[in-house]
Amino acid sequence: MSERALVKKSYIQAKPILKWAGGKTQMLGDLLPKVPDSYGRYIEPFVGGGAMFFALNPNDAVIADSNLELINMYTQVADNVGEVIKYLNQYENTQEMFYEVRALEWQDLPQTEAAARTIYLNKTCFNGLYRVNKKGKFNVPFGKYKSPNICDIETLYVASEALKKANIVCGDYLSVLKEYARQGDFIFLDPPYIPISENADFKRYTKEQFYEEDHIELAREVFRLQELGCHVILTNSNHPLVHELYEPFNIEVIQTKRFISCSGSNRKGEDIIVTVPPKRKMIIKPVPEVLPEQMSKYPATRFMGSKSKLLSEIWSVASQFEFNTVVDLFSGSGIVGYMFKTQGKSVISNDYMAMSATFAKAMIENNETILPIKEAEKLLLPSKKSDHFVANTFQGLYYTDEENDLIDILRMNIAALKDPYKYVIAMTALIRACTKKRPRGIFTYTGDRYNDGRKDLKKSLEQQFLEAVQAVNEAVFDNGKVNKAKHGDAMELKVGTPDLVYIDPPYYSPLSDNEYVRRYHFVEGLARNWKGVEIQQNTLTKKFKSYPTPFSTRKGAADAFDQLFKKFKDSILIVSYSSNSLPTQDEMVAIMAKYKQHVEVIPIDYTYSFGNQNVAKTNRNRVQEYLFVGF
């Protein structure tokens, strides 16, 4: 068949010219589905046998290797394939010719003959190895194959067409990537593997050595490429160091066969495929929006971590997506879920705190029921014998004896309400009244030493309760959607596949605590009627043990985010987190990028009003609130 006829057969799949120890032909079924749908240039700086390059046959590519002899072969096949074939046709599969050709110095030969020599030795040596001694001389023995295909003319011509479209470079991978890698490029990295055997040298059978420090340096380069905006796929052996170096990214273990082991029992192995998505330039451009008038009806609160001041920013991001259903996974004060309700979305509000679930049921799930003030007034009157639980348990701690008695009366009367929505309105009002009557609104101390004379503290508990009922009533409205309030662990919540998930978990920071129960144990106890909790009688505040949460340690928080992002990988993700919390911004992006093609970070300047410092508003409280967006 003529060269012209072969070139016309463009449908023939290009494939590797050489047998190559560690070649990726057998892994293509796992690798190709991970290749991005579109990318700029294809770059492979450890090209070796080039299985991935030939399978993709890209129109714009850079292939490179530090092995000059290998690069000469690819260059000559690209530019002078006919001459290479002419030399290959002169070779025979005999031991005598093999060692005669092996003894030649390839640098002393014409470049096309040197390329033919490389192919010939590869096809006839043992297992297609490329190995050189300390003097740089090829020293693999004769392979004793019966009829190796020394000159595969069709493969060479088709490979030549693929190679003509590539920039073929000799150089170390770092210099190649520094010169050629640009945003949007696809980088395939197949470095010398880390050996699994304890007795193996930390290098591949190649001219170049690749040690542990080289793999660490390679990992740093992968992170640089991600920052640059490149798609990266990397392969290596299933070694603990690989898992450690690339922990933030998606790691898949693949069963493979080894072809260079003398022992058949050692020819099975495990390779790793690391997939690294690019960091992208900001696509989302938040534009502040005026929220619906209904938002002003939501009762103001000093709840720790409330996003009341960030609603416009959150909505400006969310509104750029098309979605109908939204889950507020850690609802807290409930104000974000309520904001989504005012925008006509079907909302599922969830929190592990009973008080938060109570707020959500009263003002998010509830579309029409109110508690008339006359009915609320009756709740203030003794109608049955009180159990005096609050009066006996918390005497002298937070409220006067008269206020404790009134709390017990309200507890008992609210519990008797048959309408579930009237119940949660009344309970929300009681919680709100108790919070507003408490200096700083928290229960981490006893007495009233923080009483600053605010008007709320001067109002009676009865007045606070009735005003709270009225405020909740005014917040009730029908958005024409079915909304739900749930009380449970976010990690176990079953809600199907919502269009959007907003995640505002407890922030972990070594500088402060995120124990909501410790701050709000009294009103949380009211919401639960202290069922399922055990009051720690030895404590001055009579608190109960905080609920277990993975967000109490750095690793726990990172693992929890990973689980949540995986669980809701098919939903739009918006996550609130702060610059003084852990995981770090880069770590959060890396975790989310395992499950989302696009990840963006939107910083918002913010000042926290809560803190462990004597003066609340300090430089330590001024942080950047981040919105991590995955889509």
N, C-alpha and C positions, 0 to 999 in steps of 0.2 A: 504493500500500500504506500502511495506517495505521501510526501510531507503535506502537500496541499490537501489531499483527501483526508488526512488525519486532522488537520486544522479545521476543516469544514465540519467534522463530526464534533461540534461544540457541545453536544448533549452528553458526551462521555464524561463521567465524573473524574475529576483530578484526584490522584491519590499519591501517597508518599513514594519517593524514588528508592529510599533506603529502608532496610530493616533497622530498627533503632531500639536499643535497650531502654525501656521506660517510655516508648512511644505510646501515643494516646488513641490509637485506632480502636482498641477494644472498649474505650470509655466514651466514644463519641455519642453513643445512645443516651448517656447521662449528661454529657457536656452540652450538646447542641440545643436542647430545650432551654438551657439557661442563658443562651446568647441573647442579648437585647434585640428587640424587633428592628430597631434602627440605631445607627451609630455613625460617627464620622469616619475615622481611619481605624483599620485593624492593625494592632501592633503586637508582635510576638518576639520578645527579646531573648528567649531561650528556645530557638526554633527547633533544634534537634532534627527529628524526622519530619516535622511539619504536618502531622496528621490533621490538626485543627485547621491550619491554614489551607490545606488542599481541600478539606471538606467544605469550608466556607467559600473558597475561591473569590476573595473580595476584590473589588475593583480598585481600591486604594489601600495599600498595605505597606507596613515596614516590618520586615522579618530580619532578625539579627541573631548573632551568636558570637561568642568569643573565640570559637574554633575557626581559624582562618582557612584551613583546608576544607572544612565543610562549606564555608561561605563561598570559596572559590568554585566548588562543585555547583552550588545553586546558581551562581552568576553565569557560569559557562553553559549550563543547561538552558538558562533563560536566553542567552545571547547567541550561543553557538551549538545548539543541540545536535545538528547534523554532524559536526566535527566530533563531538563526544561519542556519538553512536558509531562513527567510523573507527575510532580507537577501540571501543568496547567490542566490536565484532572481531577484533584481532586476538582477544583473550580466550583462553581455554581453561576448563575446570580441572586442572591437574595440580598435584602438590608441587611439582617442580616449578611450574609457571607462577603459582601463587607466591612461593618464597622468593622467586626471582623478582617479581613485581614489588613485593613487600619491601625488598632491600633497596629499591630505588628511593632517592630523595625527591619527594613530590615538588619541592620548591625549584629543583633543577630542570623540571620538565616543562614543556609548553603547557599553558594553563588548561587547554582543552584536554590534553593527555592526562594531566594531573587530576582533572575532574573524573575522567574515565577510570583512572586508577582507584580513586576513592570509591566509586560505585562497584567496581570489580571486587576489590578487597572486602567490601561490605557484604556482597552477595555470596562470597565463597569462604569467608572466615567463620569461626565458631560463633554461632548465635547472633551474628550481625553486630558484635560488640565494637565499640570504638574505644581503644585503650592504648595509651602510650607509656613508654618507660620514662625514667628520669631525664633521659637525653632528648625526650620528645619524639622518639621513634615508635611507630606503630608496631605492636608486638603481640597481637592476637593470633593464635595458631590457625592452621587450615581447618576448615569445617567438615571436610569429607562428605559433602552432599553429592548425591548421584547426578542430579540434573538441575542445578540452580538456573533461574532465568536471569542470566547475566545482562542481557541486553533486551529489555522490554520496550520495544520501539514505541508502541502505542502509548504506554504510560509516560515515557519521556517526552513525547511531543505534546501531550495534553498538559503535563506538568510545566513544560516550557511556556505554554500560553498563559498559565496561571502566574508563573514567576515573572513574566514580562511586565505584569501590572504592579509588581511590588518593588519597593526600594530595598535592596538587599545590602545589609550593613554588617561589617565586622566590628564588634566593640563589646565592652562590658554592659550589662543591662542598665546600670545606673546612668551611664552617659547617654545611652540610646533613649531611655525614657525622658531624661532631662531635655534632650534636644527635640524629640518628636512628639511626646504626649501632649495633647491639648484637650480642653473641655469637650465632652461628647464622644471621645475616642473609646474604642473597646480594646482592652489590654488582656491578653491571655498569658499567664505566667506558669511555666512548667519548669521550675528550677530543679537542680540536683536534689534528690529526695534525702530527707533525714533517715539514716538507717535504723531499722527496728532492732536488729541483732545487737546485743551488748558488745560483741567482739568486732563488729564491723567498723571500718574507718568511717569517719564523718565526711565522706566524699563519695562522689559517683565515679564510675569508670570513665573518666574523661580527662582531657588535658588540664582542666581547671579544677581546683579544689574548692569545696563549699562547706564551711564549718558552721558551728552553732552561731557564732557572732554574725556570720553572713546572713543567716536566716532571720536573725533579729533585725539586721539592717534592711533586709527585704521587706519585712513587716512594716517598718517605718515608711518605706517607700510606697507601700500599698495604701497606707493612711494618707500620704501626700497625694496620691493619685485620686483618692476619693474626694479629698478637699478640692482638688483641681476640677472635679466634675467628670471623671472617667468611670466607665463601667469596667470592673475587674473580675476575672475568674482566675483562681489559682488552684493548682493541684499539688499534693504532697502525700507523704505517707501518713498513716493514722498514728501519729506520734503525739504524746502529751504536750510537747512544746508547740506543735502546730495549733492545738486547741487553745493553749494559753495565749499565743500571739494573736490569734484571730477570733477570740472569744466574742467580740461585739457583733460578728457577722454570721451569716447563715453557713453552717458547716454540715456537709452531708458525707457519710461514710459509704464507700462503694466497695463491693467485693471484686477483686481482680485476680488475674493470673500472672505469675512471674515466669519469664522465659529464660532467665540467665542462671537459675539455680541448678546445680548438678543433681540435687536430690529432689525427686518428685514430690515428697512430702512438704518441701519448702516453697513450692511454686504457687501456693495460694497466699494472697495478701489482701490488705485493706488500704485503699487509697482514700484521700479526702479531697472533696471539692469545696472550695471556699468561694462564695458569691458575694461580691461587694458592690452595692449600688452607688451611683454617684451622688455627691452633694450637689444640689442644683442651685442656680441663681434664683432669687426670690420670684416666684410666679404670682403669689398672692400679694395683693397690694391693698391693705386695709384702708378703708375710707370711713371715717367716723359717721355714724348715722344717728338720727334722732329716733329714739325708741317710742313705741306707742304710748299714748296718754295713760293707758291702763297700768303701765309699769309703776306709775307714781302711787298706785293704790296698794302696792305690796308693803306691809308693815316694816318700817325700818328696824334694823337690828344691829347689835354690836357683836354678833356671833363670830368667833375666831375663824379667820380664813375666808370670811364672806367676800364674794366677788362683786359686791354692790357697786364699787367704783370702777369696775372693769367691764361692765355689761356692754357698753357701746363698742369697745374693742373686740370683745368676744363675738358679738353679733356681726360686726363688720367683716370678720373672717368667715364665720359660718355662712353668712348670706351669699357668699360667692359660690356656694355649692347648691345643687338641686337636691333637696331632701324633704321627706314628709314625716319620717319617724325619727325620734331622737331619744337617747338614753342619757340621763344625768346620773352617772354611776355613783358618785359620792355627793349627794345633794346638799348636805350641810344645812345652811339656812333656807335652802330651797329657792333662792332668788334667781339662779340661772335657769333652772327648770321652768320657773314661772315666766321668765323672759321668753323662752322658746314657746311657751303656751300663748303668750300675747302675739306671737308671730304666726299663729295658726298651725303650729306643729302638733303632732300627736306625741305626747311626752310620757316616758316612763321614768319616774324619779325613784332612786334607790339610795338607802344609806343604812349602815350598820347601827346607827344611833336611833333609838326608838323615838326620841323627841324630833329628829329630823324627818323621820317617816310620818310622824303626826302632822307636822307643818305641811308636808307635801300632800297628804290625804285631804287636809282641810282646804287648801287653796290651789292645788294643781289637779288632783283627781276629781275633786268636787266641782261640778259645773253649775250648780243651781241652788243648793241648800244653804240657808242662813240660819242663824240662831237669833230669833227675835229678842230684843233687849228685855222685854218683860219676862221671857222665859229665863234669860240669864240672871235677872235679878232674883228669881226664885231659888236659883242655885246657891245664893248667898245665905239663905235661911236654913236653920237646922230643921231637917225633916226626918231624920232617923238618928239613932244613937251612933256617935262617932267612935272610931277605933282608937283615936288619939295617937296614931302612929307617929306623925310628925312632931306633935307636941312632946311626946315622951322621948323620941330618938334624938331630936335636934334642938332640945331646949337650950336656950342661951347661946346658940351658935350663929344663926344667921338672921333671925327675926324675933320680934317680941313674942311673948306668950299669946297675946291676943291674935297676932298675925298667924302664928302656928295653928291656933284653934280654927281660924277661918280657912286656912289651907286644908285642914282635915275635913271641914264641912264641905268645901268645894270638891275635894277628892271623892267623898262618898256620894254626893249628889250627881256629880258628873258620871260616875260609874253606873248610876241607875238609868242614864239616858239610853233609850232604845234605838234611836236613829244614829247610825254610825257616823254620819257627817256632822250632826249636832254634837256628838261626843268629841270628835277631833277638834271642832271649832272651840268648844269649851276648854278642852285640855290645852290647846295651843294658847288660848287666852290666859289660862292659869300659869303656864310656863313663862309666857311673856311678862305677866305681872310680877312673878317672882324674880325674874331676871332684872327687870327695870327697878325693882325695889332694892336691888342688891348693888352696893357700890362696886363699880367696875364690871358688874354683871357676871362675876365668876365666884366659885366656891372653893378656892384653894387656901382660904384663910377664914378665920372666924372674927366675929365682932364687926364694927363698922368704922375701923380706923381710916378707911379711904373715903369716908363721906365728905364730899366736897360741896355739899349744899345744893346740888343740882335739883331742879324743879321736880324731876321724876321721883327723887328720894323723899320729897316732902308730901307727895300725894299718898293717900291711903291705899292699902292693898285692894280694898273694895273698888275704889275709883280706877285703879290701874286695870283691874280685871274687866270692868265694864267697858272701859275705853279700848281694851284689847279685843273684846268681842266685836265691838263696832268696827274696828280696823280690819279684822279678819272678814267680817261680813262684806265690807266694801271691796275686799280683794277677790271675792268669789265672782266668777263670770264664766260664761259658756263660750268656748272657742270653736264649737262645732265638731270637736274631735273627741275620741275616747282617750282619756289620760289615766295613768295608773301610778299609784304610790306603792313602793315595795320596801320592806324592812328586812335586809339580809346582807350576807357577805358578798361583796362585789365579785370575788373570785368564783363564786358558785352560782351567781345569778343566771337564770335561764330566760332569755328574752328573744331568742331567734337571731335574726340578722337585721338589726336596725340600720337605717340609712346613715345615721351619724351618732357617734358616741362622744360625749364630753366627759373628761376624766379630770377630777380635781381632788386627788387623794391627800391624805395627811403628808405634809412635807417633812422629809427626814433631814435633820441638820444636827451636827454635833454641838452647835452653839445654843440650841434651844430644844424644847420638847414639843411633841405633837399629840400629847395625850388629851384628847377632848373629854374623855370621861373624868379625868382628874379635875378639869376646870368646871365641868357642868354636871357633876355626879348627882347633885340634889335634884335638878330639874329633869335629868335623864331618869332618875329614880321615880319622879312623879309620872313620867310617860309610861314607865313599865310597872308602876305601883310596886316597885322594888321586888318584882318577881324574877326569879332566875339569877339574882345577884346576892352576894353575901357581904353585908356591911362589915368593914374592918373596924371593929369596936376599939381596937388599940390606937387608932389614929385620932388626932384632935378634931379633924373635919368630918369624921364618920363617913369617909368615902368608901366606895367598893372598888374591887380590883378592875383595872382597865381591861377592855376586851383585847384578845390577842389580835395582832395585826402584823403583816409582813413589813409594814413601813416603819418599823421601829429600829431597823439596822440598814446600813448601806447596801449590803448584799441582799438582804430581804427585799428592800425596795426595788433593786435592779431586777431580781427574779420575778417579783410581782408585776412589774411593768412588762417584762418579757411575756409572761403568761397572759396578761390582759391584751397586749397588742396581738398576740397569736390568736386569742379567742375572738377578737373583733377585727381580724385582718381583712374581712370583706366589707367593713364599714369605714366611713370617713372618721378619722380620729382627730380630736382637738384636746390637747392636754395642757392644763395650767400647772406651772412649776416655777420655782424662783431660783435666782442666781446664787443664793446662799445655801441651796439644798443639794443633796446627793441622791442619785447619780448626777454627775456634772452634765453640762449642756452637750458636750461631745458624746458622752456615754449614752445619754438619752436618745440622741439622734441615731447613733449606731444601733441601739436596740430596736428603735422603730423602723429603721431602714431594713431590718431583716424581713419585715412583713409588708412594707409599703414602698412602691417605686418612687414616689415623691415625698420628701420630708423637708419641711421648712420650719424655721424658727423665727418668731416675731417677738422682739423684746419690747417691753412696756415699762417705763419708769414708774415705780410704785413705792409708797411708804407704808410700812405696817404700823398699825396702832397698838399691836400687842407685842410684848417682849419680856424677857427676864430682867432687863436693865431697870435701874431706878428711874431713869428718865426714858420714857417710851420712845420718843423721837430722837434717835441718835443716828450717827452715820451707819451703824451696824443694821439699823432698821431700814435704811434706804437701800433698796435692792432693785434689780430688774426682774419683773415678772415675765416669764416666757410663755408663749403659746406655741407648743409644738403641734404641727399640723401634718398628718399623714394621709395621703390619698393616692 
